[in-house]
């Protein structure tokens, strides 16, 4: 069992120097990535006055990623952590090409013709997992506003506007209401905003307005 905030300090001590591309691409750092997303969500819950796990234990497959614990070390929720990135995007290939070109920065990625296909793929895959009904699904939505045609909307407005319609199964949707998870949460790419998709729809912490 480890204190989530201490794991965050350990990771932050090296990840900024390493750089986001290397941190997110290095498969040997996958557990640290999961700890980081868990800490993002813990900070959001704490900042909004909601009950927040303070400790966690990494679990082995096929269990969810974490068993969390409250401040008194009593067991809380199991948490499965995953992410949504643009369909067909491969960080390794993208950043290798960038490095080979000698360019140190890049323009934001263009909007995708179907930016929700990767979200659909991830949700379907995770909804099929036979986890206990006490488990949380925590999705890191690593797609900035530039990847959407309606980038005039805030992140939470965009997600709720689309995903509230996902209450039946079709080629382009899945029925989120059939989830066995205790709750499904989504954190934005900044790690500072979150909303809930199940068992009800609500904004945990809204995304900041960008003018």
Backbone as CSV, one residue per row, in Angstrom:
resi,resn,N_x,N_y,N_z,CA_x,CA_y,CA_z,C_x,C_y,C_z
1,UNK,0.846,-1.196,0.000,0.000,0.000,0.000,0.883,1.248,0.000
2,UNK,0.579,2.186,-0.886,1.381,3.402,-1.005,0.469,4.622,-0.960
3,UNK,1.009,5.710,-0.412,0.250,6.954,-0.406,0.277,7.538,-1.820
4,UNK,-0.886,7.833,-2.355,-0.984,8.299,-3.744,-0.210,9.597,-3.946
5,UNK,-0.278,10.507,-3.000,0.418,11.787,-3.134,1.933,11.611,-3.153
6,UNK,2.436,10.624,-2.428,3.874,10.370,-2.423,4.325,9.788,-3.760
7,UNK,3.499,8.935,-4.342,3.824,8.418,-5.669,3.829,9.555,-6.692
8,UNK,2.912,10.482,-6.554,2.875,11.635,-7.457,4.156,12.464,-7.328
9,UNK,4.618,12.688,-6.117,5.858,13.441,-5.915,7.039,12.721,-6.550
10,UNK,7.099,11.406,-6.387,8.194,10.628,-6.958,8.194,10.735,-8.485
11,UNK,7.016,10.630,-9.076,6.910,10.678,-10.537,7.220,12.079,-11.058
12,UNK,6.681,13.109,-10.409,6.917,14.482,-10.844,8.389,14.859,-10.748
13,UNK,9.126,14.201,-9.855,10.537,14.517,-9.662,11.370,14.189,-10.899
14,UNK,10.872,13.312,-11.774,11.656,12.974,-12.965,10.921,13.209,-14.283
15,UNK,9.580,13.206,-14.273,8.876,13.187,-15.554,8.985,14.491,-16.329
16,UNK,9.105,15.634,-15.649,9.214,16.897,-16.366,10.567,17.019,-17.063
17,UNK,11.597,16.503,-16.420,12.907,16.497,-17.049,12.957,15.485,-18.191
18,UNK,12.285,14.372,-18.022,12.240,13.347,-19.057,11.484,13.833,-20.283
19,UNK,10.412,14.569,-20.049,9.584,15.059,-21.151,8.349,14.191,-21.339
20,UNK,7.251,14.824,-21.730,5.978,14.111,-21.839,6.042,12.971,-22.847
21,UNK,6.696,13.204,-23.998,6.742,12.176,-25.038,7.410,10.908,-24.526
22,UNK,8.582,11.054,-23.897,9.296,9.878,-23.391,8.543,9.232,-22.241
23,UNK,7.930,10.043,-21.389,7.201,9.484,-20.250,6.016,8.636,-20.720
24,UNK,5.219,9.157,-21.621,4.032,8.437,-22.065,4.356,7.304,-23.036
25,UNK,5.506,7.365,-23.691,5.868,6.332,-24.661,6.563,5.132,-24.046
26,UNK,7.261,5.328,-22.945,8.088,4.276,-22.358,7.211,3.246,-21.657
27,UNK,7.118,2.040,-22.224,6.252,1.004,-21.661,6.717,0.572,-20.277
28,UNK,8.005,0.760,-19.979,8.491,0.402,-18.647,7.951,1.342,-17.581
29,UNK,7.399,2.484,-17.995,6.843,3.465,-17.055,5.317,3.397,-16.990
30,UNK,4.743,2.323,-17.533,3.286,2.216,-17.582,2.658,2.311,-16.194
31,UNK,3.240,1.650,-15.197,2.673,1.726,-13.847,2.714,3.143,-13.313
32,UNK,3.805,3.867,-13.584,3.885,5.254,-13.125,2.834,6.105,-13.818
33,UNK,2.577,5.835,-15.100,1.520,6.546,-15.806,0.176,6.303,-15.118
34,UNK,-0.099,5.070,-14.717,-1.357,4.755,-14.046,-1.448,5.460,-12.694
35,UNK,-0.340,5.490,-11.957,-0.321,6.227,-10.684,-0.591,7.715,-10.912
36,UNK,-0.029,8.262,-11.988,-0.212,9.681,-12.279,-1.685,9.997,-12.541
37,UNK,-2.362,9.192,-13.368,-3.773,9.441,-13.666,-4.615,9.279,-12.410
38,UNK,-4.287,8.278,-11.596,-5.003,8.102,-10.329,-4.829,9.322,-9.431
39,UNK,-3.625,9.885,-9.419,-3.385,11.073,-8.588,-4.103,12.297,-9.137
40,UNK,-4.168,12.422,-10.468,-4.958,13.511,-11.060,-6.386,13.471,-10.511
41,UNK,-6.972,12.289,-10.577,-8.367,12.165,-10.171,-8.533,12.385,-8.672
42,UNK,-7.588,11.883,-7.879,-7.650,12.110,-6.440,-7.606,13.587,-6.103
43,UNK,-6.756,14.332,-6.794,-6.670,15.778,-6.559,-7.980,16.466,-6.915
44,UNK,-8.611,16.026,-7.999,-9.888,16.617,-8.411,-10.970,16.339,-7.370
45,UNK,-11.053,15.084,-6.913,-12.045,14.741,-5.891,-11.824,15.563,-4.626
46,UNK,-10.570,15.648,-4.186,-10.256,16.385,-2.958,-10.606,17.863,-3.091
47,UNK,-10.311,18.450,-4.262,-10.561,19.884,-4.458,-12.038,20.226,-4.484
48,UNK,-12.884,19.222,-4.750,-14.324,19.458,-4.805,-15.044,18.971,-3.543
49,UNK,-14.271,18.526,-2.562,-14.849,18.121,-1.286,-15.461,16.739,-1.278
50,UNK,-15.183,15.926,-2.292,-15.739,14.578,-2.353,-14.808,13.576,-1.657
51,UNK,-15.375,12.457,-1.246,-14.581,11.426,-0.587,-13.460,10.986,-1.521
52,UNK,-12.242,10.940,-0.972,-11.063,10.741,-1.800,-10.178,9.639,-1.239
53,UNK,-9.799,8.647,-2.048,-8.843,7.650,-1.565,-7.472,8.284,-1.356
54,UNK,-6.802,7.881,-0.301,-5.484,8.433,0.016,-4.363,7.452,-0.290
55,UNK,-4.676,6.175,-0.252,-3.670,5.140,-0.500,-4.147,4.235,-1.628
56,UNK,-3.193,3.510,-2.217,-3.546,2.538,-3.239,-2.509,1.428,-3.276
57,UNK,-2.951,0.299,-3.779,-2.078,-0.855,-3.970,-2.226,-1.317,-5.409
58,UNK,-1.118,-1.494,-6.107,-1.158,-1.971,-7.487,-1.524,-3.450,-7.497
59,UNK,-2.480,-3.807,-8.333,-2.951,-5.178,-8.423,-2.435,-5.830,-9.702
60,UNK,-2.378,-7.144,-9.692,-1.907,-7.897,-10.851,-3.083,-8.277,-11.745
61,UNK,-2.828,-8.357,-13.042,-3.822,-8.840,-13.998,-4.254,-10.265,-13.607
62,UNK,-5.548,-10.581,-13.694,-6.634,-9.886,-14.414,-7.459,-8.937,-13.559
63,UNK,-6.991,-8.611,-12.358,-7.722,-7.666,-11.510,-7.611,-6.260,-12.091
64,UNK,-8.455,-5.322,-11.651,-8.279,-3.924,-12.046,-6.909,-3.415,-11.602
65,UNK,-6.531,-2.243,-12.033,-5.178,-1.737,-11.793,-4.871,-1.473,-10.324
66,UNK,-5.857,-0.965,-9.569,-5.588,-0.556,-8.192,-6.685,-1.003,-7.231
67,UNK,-6.267,-1.269,-6.002,-7.165,-1.273,-4.856,-6.860,0.006,-4.092
68,UNK,-7.857,0.848,-3.892,-7.627,2.094,-3.164,-8.124,1.975,-1.726
69,UNK,-7.631,2.902,-0.901,-7.957,2.905,0.530,-8.172,4.349,0.979
70,UNK,-9.046,4.504,1.955,-9.285,5.826,2.535,-8.175,6.192,3.507
71,UNK,-8.253,7.383,4.078,-7.192,7.867,4.962,-6.970,6.966,6.166
72,UNK,-8.038,6.304,6.633,-7.906,5.389,7.771,-7.452,3.991,7.344
73,UNK,-7.099,3.866,6.056,-6.579,2.637,5.443,-7.635,1.539,5.290
74,UNK,-8.895,1.906,5.373,-9.955,0.940,5.091,-10.126,0.824,3.579
75,UNK,-10.387,-0.381,3.055,-10.517,-0.561,1.607,-11.639,0.301,1.032
76,UNK,-11.375,0.848,-0.130,-12.362,1.694,-0.810,-12.700,1.052,-2.164
77,UNK,-12.494,1.701,-3.253,-12.836,1.155,-4.567,-11.620,0.519,-5.240
78,UNK,-11.896,-0.507,-6.070,-10.909,-0.915,-7.043,-11.061,-0.007,-8.255
79,UNK,-9.931,0.295,-8.908,-9.948,1.266,-10.003,-9.202,0.699,-11.207
80,UNK,-9.876,0.717,-12.341,-9.247,0.372,-13.615,-8.955,1.671,-14.358
81,UNK,-7.689,1.859,-14.766,-7.257,3.087,-15.427,-6.998,2.805,-16.907
82,UNK,-7.510,3.669,-17.772,-7.263,3.529,-19.195,-7.219,4.913,-19.822
83,UNK,-6.974,4.964,-21.126,-6.926,6.262,-21.795,-7.569,6.181,-23.159
84,UNK,-7.960,7.351,-23.655,-8.461,7.515,-25.010,-7.545,8.488,-25.733
85,UNK,-6.967,8.042,-26.847,-6.190,8.927,-27.711,-6.800,8.862,-29.109
86,UNK,-6.375,9.737,-29.992,-6.962,9.781,-31.333,-6.783,8.453,-32.049
87,UNK,-7.779,8.076,-32.815,-7.757,6.825,-33.552,-6.596,6.806,-34.536
88,UNK,-5.832,5.707,-34.513,-4.718,5.555,-35.439,-3.448,6.264,-35.032
89,UNK,-3.494,7.017,-33.934,-2.319,7.768,-33.487,-1.388,6.870,-32.696
90,UNK,-0.115,6.893,-33.036,0.893,6.130,-32.321,1.956,7.098,-31.824
91,UNK,1.999,7.299,-30.524,2.931,8.278,-29.974,4.370,7.975,-30.385
92,UNK,4.757,6.708,-30.281,6.141,6.353,-30.592,6.520,6.778,-32.004
93,UNK,5.688,6.401,-32.975,5.983,6.727,-34.371,5.995,8.238,-34.583
94,UNK,5.026,8.933,-33.992,4.926,10.384,-34.176,6.170,11.089,-33.651
95,UNK,6.601,10.736,-32.441,7.732,11.440,-31.847,9.067,10.996,-32.435
96,UNK,9.146,9.767,-32.960,10.358,9.360,-33.681,10.511,10.189,-34.949
97,UNK,9.409,10.385,-35.654,9.446,11.193,-36.875,9.807,12.647,-36.548
98,UNK,9.271,13.143,-35.446,9.560,14.516,-35.029,11.040,14.672,-34.716
99,UNK,11.602,13.711,-33.978,13.018,13.770,-33.609,13.902,13.685,-34.848
100,UNK,13.527,12.816,-35.791,14.326,12.643,-37.004,14.333,13.908,-37.854
101,UNK,13.249,14.682,-37.779,13.154,15.904,-38.568,13.950,17.049,-37.960
102,UNK,14.369,16.896,-36.705,15.108,17.945,-36.028,14.243,19.074,-35.514
103,UNK,12.920,18.894,-35.564,11.981,19.920,-35.093,11.737,19.725,-33.601
104,UNK,11.811,20.799,-32.842,11.645,20.714,-31.391,10.227,20.991,-30.928
105,UNK,9.375,21.447,-31.823,7.978,21.712,-31.464,7.114,21.353,-32.661
106,UNK,5.824,21.276,-32.431,4.930,20.915,-33.518,3.597,21.622,-33.337
107,UNK,2.906,21.801,-34.464,1.587,22.419,-34.430,0.567,21.449,-33.848
108,UNK,-0.503,21.958,-33.259,-1.555,21.064,-32.766,-2.091,20.173,-33.875
109,UNK,-2.456,18.955,-33.512,-2.985,18.024,-34.495,-4.330,18.516,-35.022
110,UNK,-4.576,18.262,-36.303,-5.825,18.701,-36.927,-7.004,17.890,-36.400
111,UNK,-8.211,18.465,-36.468,-9.403,17.712,-36.050,-9.553,16.423,-36.837
112,UNK,-10.068,15.399,-36.179,-10.281,14.114,-36.818,-11.672,14.067,-37.447
113,UNK,-11.832,13.321,-38.544,-13.167,13.210,-39.142,-14.153,12.484,-38.229
114,UNK,-13.652,11.571,-37.386,-14.513,10.861,-36.440,-13.785,10.746,-35.101
115,UNK,-13.740,11.839,-34.348,-12.925,11.851,-33.134,-13.443,10.970,-32.006
116,UNK,-14.670,10.429,-32.137,-15.246,9.630,-31.059,-15.044,8.132,-31.254
117,UNK,-14.449,7.727,-32.379,-14.274,6.294,-32.634,-13.347,5.646,-31.613
118,UNK,-12.296,6.340,-31.205,-11.377,5.760,-30.221,-12.037,5.670,-28.846
119,UNK,-12.889,6.636,-28.516,-13.623,6.592,-27.245,-14.564,5.384,-27.243
120,UNK,-15.219,5.158,-28.372,-16.126,4.031,-28.500,-15.379,2.706,-28.338
121,UNK,-14.221,2.591,-28.982,-13.425,1.370,-28.890,-13.022,1.077,-27.450
122,UNK,-12.537,2.099,-26.735,-12.082,1.911,-25.358,-13.240,1.539,-24.443
123,UNK,-14.360,2.243,-24.580,-15.509,1.954,-23.722,-16.027,0.533,-23.935
124,UNK,-16.161,0.128,-25.188,-16.644,-1.226,-25.455,-15.712,-2.270,-24.842
125,UNK,-14.425,-2.059,-24.988,-13.442,-3.007,-24.463,-13.529,-3.087,-22.945
126,UNK,-13.631,-1.949,-22.287,-13.639,-1.928,-20.824,-14.992,-2.354,-20.249
127,UNK,-16.081,-2.078,-20.950,-17.389,-2.512,-20.464,-17.517,-4.035,-20.500
128,UNK,-16.711,-4.675,-21.319,-16.756,-6.140,-21.425,-15.954,-6.832,-20.321
129,UNK,-15.191,-6.082,-19.531,-14.385,-6.684,-18.471,-15.290,-7.159,-17.331
130,UNK,-15.021,-8.352,-16.778,-15.884,-8.907,-15.719,-15.451,-8.469,-14.317
131,UNK,-15.267,-7.177,-14.125,-14.862,-6.683,-12.814,-16.058,-6.647,-11.863
132,UNK,-15.760,-6.556,-10.568,-16.822,-6.504,-9.573,-17.588,-5.192,-9.689
133,UNK,-18.794,-5.182,-9.158,-19.659,-3.998,-9.248,-19.190,-2.864,-8.346
134,UNK,-18.116,-3.088,-7.587,-17.567,-2.045,-6.726,-16.437,-1.278,-7.414
135,UNK,-16.144,-1.633,-8.658,-14.985,-1.073,-9.361,-15.322,0.242,-10.058
136,UNK,-14.366,1.166,-10.021,-14.447,2.394,-10.805,-13.671,2.210,-12.098
137,UNK,-14.195,2.758,-13.188,-13.438,2.891,-14.428,-13.021,4.347,-14.553
138,UNK,-11.716,4.577,-14.686,-11.169,5.926,-14.781,-10.510,6.087,-16.149
139,UNK,-11.082,6.960,-16.978,-10.617,7.161,-18.350,-9.889,8.500,-18.448
140,UNK,-8.664,8.451,-18.932,-7.895,9.669,-19.203,-8.109,10.033,-20.669
141,UNK,-8.770,11.150,-20.925,-9.117,11.555,-22.289,-8.021,12.455,-22.838
142,UNK,-7.016,11.836,-23.440,-5.830,12.569,-23.888,-5.988,13.073,-25.317
143,UNK,-7.028,13.888,-25.510,-7.270,14.529,-26.798,-7.601,15.999,-26.540
144,UNK,-6.736,16.922,-26.964,-6.989,18.349,-26.721,-8.092,18.898,-27.616
145,UNK,-8.498,20.129,-27.346,-9.590,20.756,-28.091,-9.318,20.810,-29.591
146,UNK,-8.054,20.942,-29.972,-7.716,21.098,-31.394,-8.105,19.886,-32.225
147,UNK,-8.356,18.738,-31.593,-8.689,17.529,-32.335,-10.191,17.398,-32.618
148,UNK,-10.949,18.413,-32.233,-12.395,18.381,-32.441,-12.818,19.585,-33.274
149,UNK,-13.792,19.370,-34.151,-14.265,20.461,-34.995,-15.007,21.515,-34.171
150,UNK,-15.678,21.095,-33.111,-16.405,22.046,-32.267,-15.514,22.493,-31.106
151,UNK,-14.322,22.988,-31.421,-13.381,23.335,-30.360,-13.697,24.670,-29.685
152,UNK,-14.872,25.195,-29.992,-15.351,26.381,-29.279,-16.075,25.974,-27.987
153,UNK,-16.380,24.690,-27.847,-17.046,24.195,-26.640,-16.008,23.872,-25.568
154,UNK,-16.420,23.919,-24.313,-15.533,23.430,-23.262,-15.483,21.910,-23.332
155,UNK,-14.458,21.337,-22.751,-14.277,19.885,-22.790,-15.479,19.154,-22.223
156,UNK,-15.960,19.581,-21.054,-17.069,18.855,-20.432,-18.377,19.030,-21.212
157,UNK,-18.588,20.191,-21.826,-19.784,20.380,-22.646,-19.760,19.450,-23.857
158,UNK,-18.591,19.323,-24.458,-18.456,18.477,-25.650,-18.713,17.012,-25.299
159,UNK,-18.077,16.519,-24.238,-18.244,15.119,-23.866,-19.675,14.797,-23.485
160,UNK,-20.273,15.605,-22.636,-21.642,15.323,-22.217,-22.614,15.452,-23.383
161,UNK,-22.356,16.403,-24.274,-23.231,16.586,-25.421,-23.267,15.359,-26.322
162,UNK,-22.133,14.670,-26.435,-22.061,13.479,-27.287,-22.416,12.218,-26.508
163,UNK,-21.793,12.018,-25.366,-21.925,10.732,-24.678,-23.275,10.536,-23.998
164,UNK,-24.001,11.591,-23.744,-25.359,11.416,-23.194,-26.277,10.686,-24.172
165,UNK,-25.886,10.679,-25.435,-26.690,9.965,-26.434,-26.292,8.491,-26.530
166,UNK,-25.245,8.102,-25.820,-24.769,6.724,-25.889,-25.502,5.861,-24.860
167,UNK,-26.774,5.674,-25.066,-27.589,4.860,-24.157,-28.223,3.679,-24.884
168,UNK,-27.670,3.342,-26.036,-28.121,2.164,-26.790,-26.932,1.697,-27.627
169,UNK,-27.004,0.473,-28.116,-25.926,-0.086,-28.928,-26.204,0.147,-30.413
170,UNK,-25.210,0.694,-31.089,-25.291,0.919,-32.526,-23.863,0.869,-33.064
171,UNK,-23.660,0.967,-34.370,-22.289,0.972,-34.897,-21.441,2.123,-34.367
172,UNK,-22.078,3.196,-33.931,-21.329,4.379,-33.487,-21.500,4.712,-32.015
173,UNK,-22.231,3.866,-31.278,-22.442,4.112,-29.852,-22.382,2.798,-29.090
174,UNK,-22.315,2.911,-27.783,-22.483,1.744,-26.919,-23.355,2.158,-25.741
175,UNK,-23.976,1.191,-25.107,-24.922,1.486,-24.038,-24.190,1.595,-22.704
176,UNK,-23.808,2.817,-22.349,-23.091,3.056,-21.104,-23.942,2.681,-19.897
177,UNK,-25.258,2.756,-20.027,-26.144,2.496,-18.890,-26.129,1.035,-18.471
178,UNK,-25.595,0.147,-19.320,-25.516,-1.268,-18.960,-24.241,-1.609,-18.191
179,UNK,-23.479,-0.622,-17.843,-22.196,-0.845,-17.181,-22.346,-1.587,-15.860
180,UNK,-21.394,-2.472,-15.592,-21.319,-3.146,-14.291,-20.456,-2.378,-13.302
181,UNK,-19.794,-1.313,-13.767,-18.935,-0.536,-12.882,-19.773,0.243,-11.871
182,UNK,-19.197,0.452,-10.706,-19.844,1.312,-9.726,-19.979,2.720,-10.283
183,UNK,-18.907,3.196,-10.932,-18.916,4.519,-11.564,-17.919,4.532,-12.712
184,UNK,-18.213,5.355,-13.712,-17.279,5.606,-14.807,-16.959,7.096,-14.799
185,UNK,-15.672,7.417,-14.680,-15.225,8.805,-14.654,-14.291,9.066,-15.832
186,UNK,-14.271,10.316,-16.276,-13.352,10.736,-17.332,-12.602,11.977,-16.853
187,UNK,-11.284,11.972,-17.037,-10.423,13.110,-16.703,-9.897,13.708,-17.998
188,UNK,-9.851,15.023,-18.086,-9.393,15.656,-19.327,-7.872,15.597,-19.451
189,UNK,-7.353,16.027,-20.620,-5.931,15.876,-20.913,-5.038,16.721,-20.011
190,UNK,-5.589,17.741,-19.366,-4.792,18.551,-18.439,-4.712,17.928,-17.052
191,UNK,-5.577,16.952,-16.784,-5.616,16.334,-15.460,-6.279,17.214,-14.416
192,UNK,-7.041,18.224,-14.871,-7.617,19.183,-13.927,-9.140,19.224,-13.946
193,UNK,-9.782,18.524,-14.867,-11.241,18.515,-14.958,-11.721,17.076,-15.057
194,UNK,-12.931,16.828,-14.571,-13.467,15.458,-14.607,-14.980,15.487,-14.654
195,UNK,-15.540,14.437,-15.255,-16.988,14.240,-15.243,-17.284,12.761,-15.053
196,UNK,-18.550,12.469,-14.788,-18.993,11.089,-14.548,-20.001,10.702,-15.636
197,UNK,-19.809,9.482,-16.177,-20.715,8.968,-17.198,-21.728,7.987,-16.635
198,UNK,-21.422,7.394,-15.487,-22.264,6.347,-14.920,-21.997,6.274,-13.417
199,UNK,-23.019,6.053,-12.585,-24.409,5.672,-12.876,-25.315,6.852,-13.224
200,UNK,-24.753,8.069,-13.163,-25.493,9.232,-13.631,-24.490,10.178,-14.277
201,UNK,-25.021,11.155,-14.971,-24.166,12.098,-15.691,-24.006,13.353,-14.840
202,UNK,-22.780,13.699,-14.520,-22.562,14.974,-13.830,-21.134,15.432,-14.015
203,UNK,-20.926,16.718,-13.789,-19.603,17.326,-13.891,-18.981,17.343,-12.503
204,UNK,-17.889,16.638,-12.328,-17.189,16.631,-11.045,-16.435,17.942,-10.864
205,UNK,-15.685,18.327,-11.890,-14.989,19.617,-11.887,-14.934,20.103,-13.336
206,UNK,-15.484,21.279,-13.634,-15.542,21.737,-15.023,-14.176,22.116,-15.562
207,UNK,-14.035,22.011,-16.875,-12.810,22.444,-17.519,-12.755,23.969,-17.535
208,UNK,-11.548,24.500,-17.475,-11.387,25.943,-17.495,-11.736,26.492,-18.862
209,UNK,-12.275,27.699,-18.891,-12.565,28.363,-20.156,-11.269,28.886,-20.756
210,UNK,-11.105,28.679,-22.065,-9.919,29.157,-22.768,-10.374,30.165,-23.815
211,UNK,-9.866,31.363,-23.706,-10.289,32.425,-24.632,-9.169,32.710,-25.623
